[in-house]
Amino acid sequence: MRLNAENLSARRGDDLIFVNVSFTLAEGEALVLTGRNGSGKSTLLRVLAGLLRPETGHAVCISEDDGETRAAGEFSHYLGHRNGMKRELTVAENLAFWKSFLGDLGAGQSLEVEAAASAVGLAGITHLPYGYLSAGQQRRFAMARLLVAHRPIWILDEPTAALDRRADTMFEDLVRRHRQAGGIVIAATHQPLGMEGAKSLEMLGFDGVEEEYSA
Ligand SMILES: Nc1ncnc2c1ncn2[C@@H]1O[C@H](COP(=O)(O)OP(=O)(O)OP(=O)(O)O)[C@@H](O)[C@H]1O
């Protein structure tokens, strides 16, 4: 499977945030988005995840077997700034919800809830309400969401912001393993994050749009 983004542009409100973004990622490859605050990294990640409609272009997954093309969002996990978990439900209930909602695209690669908790270093506390946990524990369980329902593409927006060094290392390891198993990762991050050999794309924000139009 290959991810192909072609001629993407996106608008927020009245403004074009970026134009003409194209890239291709093969299995195991990764892309790091760089650029100053407000340059459009989160916007691009949301477009790739299928959460925002692009103004132009498309992002698709192409099957190596039969050339079938599907929207990239259908094959993606999106870990944004928010954790996407209900505070009133237990951790186990939250993760079980995501597991059944997302299904298993990976022919048995998805982990059970307790195994995913263990993989993020937090076995034995999934019976607790999510809202009881510390901010770092909550973020770790948001990462466990990536493991309970396999998706070949991980779209990550500053996933380790505000985590301690041990959590960084744990997540780096998860990212590395995902890539070794053929997964694709696209991340806006200032941390190393297991993104060795990653391609890089600098977002230019309004400057890029102006340059594009004046070229
Ligand atoms: N809903 C919205 N309506 C209008 N403008 C928006 C909206 N959401 C974001 N923007 C604008 O789009 C631009 C890109 O924002 P985005 O969050 O993609 O940047 P970013 O590169 O991820 O920034 P940061 O590094 O601060 O997270 C910013 O100028 C922002 O103000």
The ligand as an SDF file (V2000), in Angstrom:
LIG
                    3D

 31 33  0  0  0  0  0  0  0  0999 V2000
  -11.3780   27.1480   12.3040 N   0  0  0  0  0  0  0  0  0  0  0  0
  -10.5390   28.0570   11.8200 C   0  0  0  0  0  0  0  0  0  0  0  0
  -10.9860   29.1760   11.1900 N   0  0  0  0  0  0  0  0  0  0  0  0
  -10.1300   30.0860   10.6980 C   0  0  0  0  0  0  0  0  0  0  0  0
   -8.7800   29.9680   10.7510 N   0  0  0  0  0  0  0  0  0  0  0  0
   -8.2910   28.8760   11.3540 C   0  0  0  0  0  0  0  0  0  0  0  0
   -9.1290   27.8700   11.9220 C   0  0  0  0  0  0  0  0  0  0  0  0
   -8.3350   26.9130   12.4480 N   0  0  0  0  0  0  0  0  0  0  0  0
   -7.0600   27.2990   12.2230 C   0  0  0  0  0  0  0  0  0  0  0  0
   -7.0280   28.4640   11.5860 N   0  0  0  0  0  0  0  0  0  0  0  0
   -5.8200   29.1940   11.1430 C   0  0  0  0  0  0  0  0  0  0  0  0
   -5.1290   28.3550   10.2420 O   0  0  0  0  0  0  0  0  0  0  0  0
   -3.7200   28.5830   10.3560 C   0  0  0  0  0  0  0  0  0  0  0  0
   -3.0270   27.2310   10.4860 C   0  0  0  0  0  0  0  0  0  0  0  0
   -3.3520   26.6610   11.7590 O   0  0  0  0  0  0  0  0  0  0  0  0
   -2.7590   25.2390   12.1680 P   0  0  0  0  0  0  0  0  0  0  0  0
   -3.3890   24.8870   13.4750 O   0  0  0  0  0  0  0  0  0  0  0  0
   -2.9080   24.3020   11.0240 O   0  0  0  0  0  0  0  0  0  0  0  0
   -1.1960   25.5860   12.3520 O   0  0  0  0  0  0  0  0  0  0  0  0
    0.0010   24.7220   12.9770 P   0  0  0  0  0  0  0  0  0  0  0  0
    1.1480   24.8270   12.0050 O   0  0  0  0  0  0  0  0  0  0  0  0
   -0.4640   23.3590   13.3320 O   0  0  0  0  0  0  0  0  0  0  0  0
    0.3250   25.5640   14.2940 O   0  0  0  0  0  0  0  0  0  0  0  0
    0.9880   25.1350   15.7250 P   0  0  0  0  0  0  0  0  0  0  0  0
    2.4370   24.8370   15.4440 O   0  0  0  0  0  0  0  0  0  0  0  0
    0.7950   26.3820   16.5250 O   0  0  0  0  0  0  0  0  0  0  0  0
    0.2040   23.9630   16.2550 O   0  0  0  0  0  0  0  0  0  0  0  0
   -3.5220   29.5200   11.5310 C   0  0  0  0  0  0  0  0  0  0  0  0
   -3.2970   30.8270   11.0310 O   0  0  0  0  0  0  0  0  0  0  0  0
   -4.8520   29.4670   12.2730 C   0  0  0  0  0  0  0  0  0  0  0  0
   -5.1380   30.6780   12.9210 O   0  0  0  0  0  0  0  0  0  0  0  0
  1  2  1  0
  2  3  1  0
  2  7  2  0
  3  4  2  0
  4  5  1  0
  5  6  2  0
  6  7  1  0
  6 10  1  0
  7  8  1  0
  8  9  2  0
  9 10  1  0
 10 11  1  0
 11 12  1  0
 11 30  1  0
 12 13  1  0
 13 14  1  0
 13 28  1  0
 14 15  1  0
 15 16  1  0
 16 17  2  0
 16 18  1  0
 16 19  1  0
 19 20  1  0
 20 21  2  0
 20 22  1  0
 20 23  1  0
 23 24  1  0
 24 25  2  0
 24 26  1  0
 24 27  1  0
 28 29  1  0
 28 30  1  0
 30 31  1  0
M  END
$$$$
